Amino acid sequence: MNNQYCTISSPNISNTSSKKTTRHYCSFFVLLFVCCSFFITNAQTNIHGYVTNKDGKPLPNSNVLLLNAKDSVLIKGRLTNQAGGYSFENIPAGTYLISFSYTGLDQIYTSIFTITNHQDNLAMGSVPLDENNQQLKAVVVSARKPLYEQKIDRLVINVASSITSAGSTALDVLERSPGIMVDRINNNLSINGKSGVIVMMNGKRSYMDISSLVLFLQGIPSGNIERIEVITTPPANFDAEGSAGIINIVLKSKNQFGTNGSYSLSAGYDKGEQSMASININHRKGKINLFGNYSFSRTRLQQVRKNYHAVTFAGNFIEDYSESNRHALVSQHDGQAGIDYEINKKTIVGALLTANYRNWNMDADNNAFVSTNYKLDTAIKTANNELHTTSNYGINLNLQHNFKEDEKLSVNMDYLNYNDNNPSKYNNAYYNNLGNFIYDQKVISGKVTPLIFWIAAIDYSKKLSKKVDMEAGAKGTTSRLNNDVMVASFNQNNWLQDTALSGFHNLHESVAAAYYSVSIALDTATSIKAGLRYEYTSFNLGSHTEKNIVDRHYGNLFPSFFMLHTINENNAINFSYSRRIWRPSFTDLAPWVLFYDPKTFQTGNPALQPAITDAANVSYTYKNKIITVSYSYTADPISMQPHVDDATNKLISSMTNAKNNKNASISFSLPFTVTKWWNMQNNISGNWDQSNSFYKEAVKTESKSASVQSTQTFTLPKDIAVELSGYYYSGGSWGLYKFGSMGSLDIGVQKKFITKKSTLSFNIRNILNSQTSQFSVYIPAQNLIQKNIYIYGYTDFSLSFTHSFGKDKVKQKRDRTTGAEDEKGRVN
């Protein structure tokens, strides 16, 4: 016993040299992928032609897709210019076909054609589109969308197009996405280095607290995801909540006649078994459309969390170090079911039910050590059991009426119900510096948090003239939260409640909003969109013993502006600006406590204020390559901050307002077609961040960081594809904290069975075992030293199978919205 404690009385939680080496290898491989694109060249051909209607008049903005003739994989896509012209430059030798489509007209395909190394130009001539045209040639099309698509106001990540995403989770996909940072230590998300992210599912905002939402996303199988949309400067029709922007996760759905759908199965291993399954189904007949999806995941996790903090008091240097080995079993169920009924050609009514249940059961072995002047004082062994169940369901009733083709009204009513139950047990055994047992202590804690939302929204859109469109709407949201926290210790055969850490709080919030926006086509090359949103918020937090602990009433205006200028068919520039608000999450405000070890805690902060962010982006597009420059300024930003008691070295972390935050970034999206069988997507970004905070005195932290993400796709014979992907993040800052570097290298192999509509994928992720999160704060002048390391995953293997079934006769599905589109994100 003595030797055991003496050998670790001077703890060191820095990474070993081998872990540093794997991160350097990860960085090297990812950078190597990007460099390849600048040195590999081929003989290339330019393809050009025109698209017209049946009368021979040009059809501007027609969709023209260049496809690989063998498997219909998308090579490049274009919109025709005002003359109906299109061109594809620098196309390598190979066999191709082209598809042409325009809203309201039949999609047609060319015959298969071959490009040789000796062709400079290939003229395709003029192609007419008609409502009743037959295809130029029957072709079985299985075109796959590009992994990343840059739209006027958002980046679209087509998850279904990624091989290495198969068998993973929504959180894994986000972690590998450009500009998105996943902080698994504090369970937080950021976009371009900025926190305050709103997450939406199928356009419906999630009200979960961000920490619970990160855990929720960890249980959603990627096989149930169609795409992820990253919206950094949302327009006025979105809620103004979320200073960093919006992440919208769109689940798979079908929109054909008859009965159809798909299912996915996945099994894997990462120091514990992993299993996932999902299914989505749609039945459309006559005026009725029934649809639904369901997913299930069961994962066994092994995690390591290391905490260290130190202070100097009365001439003594006091240290606290703990290491927690966590063994958890997590299961999650997600479901959605809905119906749409077409009353007539102009009016549709619908109902939608969503539900989720997540169960976390964890046993942890914790060892903590308290030292004075580098000599061990006390050792504490803690056996910890934690149960954490979250559940929610929502009901949406909606109506959509089209007065005319270009005039629409939508009305929505939503009810959302969340519940969070989190009991924990701690058995602490204390030992002296010689390893002799002193005493034991039993502690229990519990948190029960029900939350209810009522939402009503009305949206109206109309085309005012040939070049002017308008949107307007109003929305009201009311919510009520009860937060019941209990902490007790076992003393003299009785459980004694700790009144300082226990309590019941209730919270009421209402937000009333109205918006108006207008889109104007100034000419054939330039369009703008401007909007203004007003939100008025009433917020009250109280308890049984004290009313009006926080009582706020405030109103804000949120302008937004977008401009797109097309210089020519290969060059375009886009500018956007918006003002956003970052309201504190409900559980960041309501008092609660989470134990990491006897001297390390996390709690809520009722004094939190909302933060306001002004953000602007400028992007330049050359063909399919994009460069984006962004800048934002946030007043009163919210970030995690430690508070250390100098006398006892007790560390309590909570969300706190800083003075301001400034953030600037530049990013490059660089897709390349190296050969007809090798495509790559590279994303490079650089970020500068400055935070002005306050601890005991003013603190300014500044960081420069970079990230690289690369995906290489190799198309092989017999419908086999290989994808090699990786990312590297150099580290950055958030408030007082500095983050360490991390990355991952992944490989996947996929086999398609086209006639059977099936796909089989095998993946190895985190090959270099380099996904270790680190954050630290070092301000010895203010007596603040802290470092944390979190190992949350290891190299994992997975095998996934996906199958589509049903009819393939396509019908345009309903363009529906719900009143909770901007909502669901602030619950624990």
SULVEN-V65909 format. One record per helix or strand of 2 or more residues. SS is the DSSP state (h for helix, s for strand). FROM is the first residue (numbers start at 1). TO is the last residue. If there is no record, write none. Layout:
ss-><SS;SS>
from-><FROM;FROM>
to-><TO;TO>
This chain:
ss-><h;h;s;s;s;s;s;s;s;s;s;s;h;h;s;s;s;s;h;h;s;s;s;s;s;s;s;s;s;s;s;s;s;s;s;s;s;h;s;s;s;s;s;s;s;s;s;s;s;s;s;h;s;s;h;s;s;s>
from-><2;17;44;63;74;85;94;105;113;121;148;155;159;170;180;188;197;204;210;222;225;245;258;273;288;316;347;375;407;424;437;468;494;503;526;550;571;586;593;600;611;625;638;651;660;678;698;720;733;737;742;754;758;772;780;784;796;824>
to-><6;39;53;68;79;92;102;109;115;129;150;157;161;175;183;191;201;208;217;224;231;251;269;285;313;342;372;404;421;432;463;491;497;521;543;568;582;589;597;603;622;635;644;657;675;694;716;729;734;739;753;756;765;779;782;791;806;826>
